[in-house]
């Protein structure tokens, strides 16, 4: 199947042609006709399957066929990074059309807030917004959404995990009841179905590759103590700038992110961190350098595990085992996008083995445990059936005795 089979408006098809889009992905093949027919939809698809284009293209086609000066579509997303990504994709697809759009998210200065206010009162065709920022505008009473025809919730499961359900329900009270609502989620947990029953009207459902990693991802894991992790990363990456031009390392806390960034930079590696303490401009600058290959290694908290569309990432490293088994899918989904291939490695300490076993159960496969490089002392034995708790001393940080750092 080709995109030309959808018979899009000429201006929209020209945008697709200029971007080299020829063959739709499975979710695009299934979702686009449903959205064009004005039915509500629940789409369950993991990251990297092309769901952004799956909902943007039919909306853009409608707006191209029937131009308007009012706000026609509201897209609600969990993070500013995802808002920017969707807006950038929309601008590419709509290049030859007259469709207008704006991303609305927190962390901007006062002048940007005024720009957002103008868009919400004068009518940008498509608004992509984070819940908190949109609520700030709605509470001021000037937002005009009475002509809205489409509501899209992207990464709905992540928004619920982040505690945005009340904001989402409140936002919908400002919208026309007669609208098309689309919900996209990487998982179909009971809480997602509950939200769907409140917001959607007799929706169609699509499920694509639920809870399975992309086929092109080569997965592996190392059994390591925490004190070995930094040296292992340096051992894996040092001298491999050509073979591994793009690497993302995910950590559980921003403090760990900052510490690893400093350690890698001291070792002469081109690494930069991205976390919530950075100003928005700083975060955008880091991402731009990473996308343009000026930066080899991106060190990040989970904020990037979904919603950032960066191509040609050769290696993803889970410095910590994700707390939620489903998040493993999203983390390693940063590599092997579309038809490409990539490698995903996970570091498993003695406390996280049961969590990793849950991941293997979820994906229906055992991830190969790799031997540590020469010069490293052995890591912990793999015994996920034995529950190991982190020691805790009242009034002090958790402490346990570990071997001294090992490495080359």
C-alpha positions in Angstrom: 0.0 0.0 0.0 1.1 3.6 -0.7 0.1 6.9 0.7 -1.3 7.9 -2.7 -4.0 5.2 -2.1 -5.6 7.4 0.5 -6.4 10.1 -2.2 -5.2 12.9 0.1 -5.7 16.5 -1.0 -3.0 17.5 -3.6 -1.3 20.0 -1.2 -0.9 17.4 1.5 0.3 14.8 -0.8 3.0 17.2 -2.1 4.2 17.5 1.4 4.5 13.8 1.8 6.3 13.5 -1.5 8.8 16.2 -0.6 9.5 14.3 2.7 10.0 11.0 0.9 6.9 9.3 2.5 5.8 6.4 0.3 4.5 3.4 2.3 2.3 3.7 5.4 3.1 1.7 8.5 0.5 -0.8 9.8 -1.1 1.6 12.2 -1.3 4.3 9.5 -2.9 1.9 7.1 -5.6 1.0 9.7 -6.1 4.4 11.5 -6.2 6.8 8.6 -9.4 5.5 7.0 -11.1 5.3 10.4 -10.2 8.9 11.2 -11.2 10.1 7.8 -14.6 8.5 8.3 -15.0 10.7 11.5 -15.3 7.8 13.9 -13.7 7.9 17.4 -10.7 5.7 17.8 -8.5 4.0 20.4 -5.1 3.2 19.0 -2.7 1.0 21.0 0.8 1.0 19.5 4.3 1.1 20.9 6.7 4.0 20.2 8.3 4.1 16.7 5.3 2.6 14.8 4.3 5.9 13.1 1.3 6.8 15.1 2.0 10.6 14.9 1.5 10.6 11.2 -1.5 8.2 11.7 -3.5 10.9 13.4 -1.9 14.0 11.8 -2.4 13.2 8.2 -6.2 12.6 8.2 -6.7 15.7 10.3 -4.6 17.8 7.9 -6.4 16.3 4.9 -9.8 17.5 6.4 -8.3 21.0 7.1 -6.9 21.2 3.6 -10.2 20.3 2.1 -12.2 22.6 4.4 -10.0 25.5 5.5 -11.0 27.4 8.6 -9.6 30.3 10.7 -10.7 28.8 14.0 -9.1 26.2 16.3 -10.2 22.8 14.7 -8.0 20.3 16.6 -6.6 20.0 20.1 -3.8 17.5 20.7 -3.0 16.9 24.4 0.4 15.3 25.2 2.3 14.6 28.5 5.6 16.5 27.8 6.9 19.6 26.1 9.3 17.5 24.0 6.4 15.5 22.5 4.5 18.7 21.9 7.4 20.1 19.9 8.0 16.9 18.0 4.4 16.7 16.9 4.4 20.4 15.9 7.6 19.9 13.9 6.1 16.8 12.1 2.9 18.8 11.4 4.8 21.7 9.9 6.6 19.3 7.6 3.4 17.5 6.4 1.5 20.8 6.0 4.2 22.7 4.2 2.2 23.2 1.1 -1.1 23.8 2.9 -2.5 26.8 4.8 -2.9 24.9 8.1 -1.5 26.8 11.2 -0.4 25.3 14.4 1.2 26.1 17.8 2.8 24.0 20.6 1.8 25.2 24.0 3.9 24.0 27.0 5.3 25.1 30.3 8.8 26.6 30.9 8.5 29.5 28.5 9.0 33.2 29.2 6.2 35.8 29.3 6.4 36.7 25.6 5.7 33.1 24.6 2.7 33.0 26.9 1.3 36.0 25.0 1.9 34.2 21.7 0.0 31.2 23.1 -2.9 33.5 24.2 -3.2 35.0 20.7 -3.3 31.5 19.2 -6.0 30.4 21.6 -8.1 33.5 21.1 -7.6 34.2 17.4 -7.5 30.5 16.3 -4.5 28.4 15.3 -6.0 25.5 13.4 -4.1 22.9 15.5 -3.1 23.4 19.1 -0.6 20.8 20.7 -0.6 21.3 24.4 0.6 19.9 27.7 -2.3 19.7 30.2 -0.9 22.0 32.9 -0.1 24.8 30.5 -3.4 24.6 28.7 -5.3 24.7 32.1 -3.4 27.9 32.9 -4.9 29.5 29.8 -8.3 28.0 30.3 -8.5 29.3 33.9 -8.1 32.9 32.5 -11.3 32.6 30.6 -10.3 33.8 27.1 -9.7 30.5 25.3 -12.1 29.9 22.3 -12.6 26.2 21.5 -16.3 26.3 20.6 -15.5 25.4 17.0 -13.3 22.4 17.9 -14.0 19.3 15.9 -11.1 16.9 17.0 -9.6 16.0 20.3 -6.5 13.8 20.3 -4.9 12.3 23.4 -1.4 11.1 22.6 0.6 8.9 25.1 -2.6 8.7 27.2 -1.1 6.0 29.5 1.9 8.3 30.3 -0.4 11.2 31.1 -2.4 9.1 33.5 0.9 7.9 35.1 1.9 11.5 35.5 -1.4 12.4 37.3 -3.0 14.4 34.5 -6.4 12.6 34.5 -8.2 15.4 36.4 -6.8 18.0 34.1 -7.8 16.1 31.1 -11.4 15.6 32.3 -11.5 19.3 33.2 -10.2 20.3 29.8 -13.0 18.3 28.0 -15.6 20.4 29.8 -14.5 23.3 27.7 -14.9 21.4 24.4 -18.0 20.8 22.3 -19.6 17.5 23.0 -20.1 16.8 19.3 -16.5 16.1 18.3 -14.3 13.3 17.1 -12.0 12.0 19.9 -8.9 9.9 19.3 -6.9 8.3 22.0 -3.4 6.7 21.5 -1.6 4.7 24.1 1.3 2.3 24.2 -0.6 0.1 26.7 -4.2 -0.7 27.2 -4.4 -0.9 31.0 -7.8 -0.8 32.8 -7.4 2.9 33.7 -7.0 3.7 30.0 -10.3 1.8 29.2 -12.0 3.7 32.0 -10.9 7.0 30.6 -11.9 6.0 27.1 -15.5 5.2 28.3 -15.8 8.7 29.6 -14.5 10.5 26.6 -15.1 8.4 23.5 -18.3 7.5 21.7 -18.5 4.0 20.4 -14.8 4.0 19.3 -13.1 1.7 16.8 -10.0 -0.1 18.3 -6.6 -0.8 16.8 -3.8 -2.7 18.5 -0.4 -2.9 16.9 2.5 -4.9 18.3 1.3 -4.6 21.9 4.1 -5.1 24.5 6.6 -6.4 22.0 9.9 -4.7 21.2 10.6 -3.6 17.6 11.9 -6.6 15.6 15.2 -4.8 14.7 16.3 -4.4 18.3 19.1 -6.7 19.4 18.7 -7.0 23.2 21.3 -7.9 25.8 21.9 -7.4 29.5 24.9 -7.2 31.9 24.8 -8.3 35.5 26.7 -5.6 37.4 27.0 -3.9 40.7 26.1 -0.2 40.7 29.8 0.7 41.3 30.7 -1.1 38.0 28.2 0.7 35.8 30.1 3.9 34.9 33.3 2.0 34.1 31.3 -0.5 32.0 29.8 2.3 30.0 33.2 3.9 29.4 34.5 0.4 28.4 31.7 -0.1 25.9 31.9 3.4 24.3 35.5 4.6 24.4 37.0 4.7 21.0 33.8 3.9 19.2 32.6 7.3 18.0 32.4 6.1 14.4 30.6 2.8 15.0 28.2 4.3 17.6 27.5 7.9 16.5 24.2 8.1 18.5 23.8 6.6 22.0 21.1 7.3 24.6 21.6 6.2 28.2 18.5 6.2 30.5 18.8 6.6 34.2 16.2 6.6 37.0 17.1 10.0 38.6 18.4 13.4 37.5 21.1 13.2 40.1 22.5 10.0 38.5 22.2 11.7 35.1 24.3 14.7 36.3 26.9 12.4 37.9 27.3 10.2 34.8 27.5 13.2 32.5 30.5 14.5 34.5 32.2 11.1 34.6 31.8 10.5 30.8 33.1 14.0 30.0 36.1 13.5 32.2 36.8 10.4 30.2 36.8 12.4 27.0 33.5 11.2 25.7 31.1 13.6 23.9 28.2 13.3 26.4 25.5 15.8 27.5 22.6 15.4 29.9 19.0 16.4 29.6 16.8 16.6 32.7 14.1 18.8 34.3 16.6 21.2 35.9 17.7 22.5 32.5 15.9 25.5 31.0 13.8 24.8 27.9 16.3 26.5 25.6 19.2 24.4 27.0 17.2 21.2 26.5 16.4 22.1 22.9 20.0 22.9 22.2 21.2 19.5 23.5 18.6 17.7 21.5 19.4 19.6 18.3 23.1 18.8 18.7 22.3 15.1 19.3 20.0 14.9 16.3 22.6 16.6 14.1 25.3 14.1 15.2 27.4 16.9 16.9 26.8 15.0 20.1 27.5 11.3 20.5 25.9 10.4 23.8 22.7 11.7 25.4 22.3 11.0 29.1 18.7 11.3 30.1 16.0 10.6 32.6 12.8 8.7 31.6 11.3 11.9 30.1 12.8 10.9 26.8 11.7 7.3 26.8 8.6 8.3 24.8 7.8 11.1 22.5 11.1 12.0 21.0 11.5 11.0 17.4 15.3 10.8 16.8 16.4 8.5 13.9 19.4 6.3 13.5 20.1 5.7 17.2 22.5 2.8 17.3 22.5 2.0 21.0 20.2 2.5 23.9 21.6 1.7 27.4 19.3 1.2 30.4 21.6 2.2 33.2 18.8 1.2 35.6 16.1 -1.4 35.0 12.9 0.5 34.4 10.4 0.4 37.3 7.5 -0.4 35.0 8.0 -3.4 32.7 6.1 -1.6 29.9 8.6 1.3 30.1 11.3 -1.0 28.9 9.5 -1.2 25.5 9.5 2.6 25.2 13.1 3.0 26.2 14.5 0.5 23.8 12.0 1.8 21.2 14.4 4.8 20.7 16.5 2.5 18.5 15.5 0.3 15.5 13.0 2.9 14.3 10.9 1.8 11.4 13.0 -0.7 9.3 16.3 0.1 10.9 18.3 -2.0 13.5 19.9 -1.2 16.8 21.1 -2.5 20.1 19.6 -2.2 23.5 21.6 -3.1 26.7 20.3 -3.2 30.2 22.4 -3.1 33.4 20.9 -5.4 36.1 22.1 -5.1 39.7 21.4 -7.5 42.5 18.2 -5.6 43.5 16.5 -5.3 40.1 16.5 -8.9 38.9 12.9 -9.6 39.7 11.9 -6.4 37.8 13.9 -7.6 34.8 12.2 -11.0 35.0 8.9 -9.2 34.7 10.2 -7.5 31.6 11.1 -10.8 30.0 7.7 -12.1 30.9 6.1 -9.1 29.3 8.0 -9.4 26.0 7.8 -13.2 26.0 11.5 -13.8 25.6 14.6 -14.2 27.6 17.2 -11.4 27.1 20.7 -12.8 26.7 23.0 -12.1 29.7 26.4 -11.0 28.4 29.8 -11.6 30.0 31.5 -8.5 31.4 34.5 -7.3 29.4 38.0 -8.4 30.3 39.3 -6.7 33.4 36.0 -6.6 35.3 35.4 -8.7 38.3 32.2 -10.8 38.2 28.9 -9.0 38.8 26.0 -10.5 40.9 24.7 -13.9 40.1 21.4 -13.9 38.3 18.8 -15.3 40.7 15.5 -13.4 40.0 13.5 -15.9 42.0 15.3 -14.7 45.2 13.9 -11.4 46.4 16.7 -9.1 47.6 15.7 -5.9 49.4 17.9 -2.8 49.6 19.1 -2.4 53.2 17.7 0.6 55.1 19.0 2.3 58.2 16.6 4.8 59.9 17.7 8.3 59.5 20.4 7.5 56.9 20.5 6.8 53.2 20.3 3.1 52.2 23.7 1.5 52.6 25.1 -1.8 51.6 28.7 -3.0 51.1 29.8 -3.4 47.5 33.0 -4.3 45.8 35.3 -1.5 44.8 34.8 -0.1 41.2 36.2 -2.4 38.6 37.2 -1.8 35.0 39.9 -1.3 32.6 
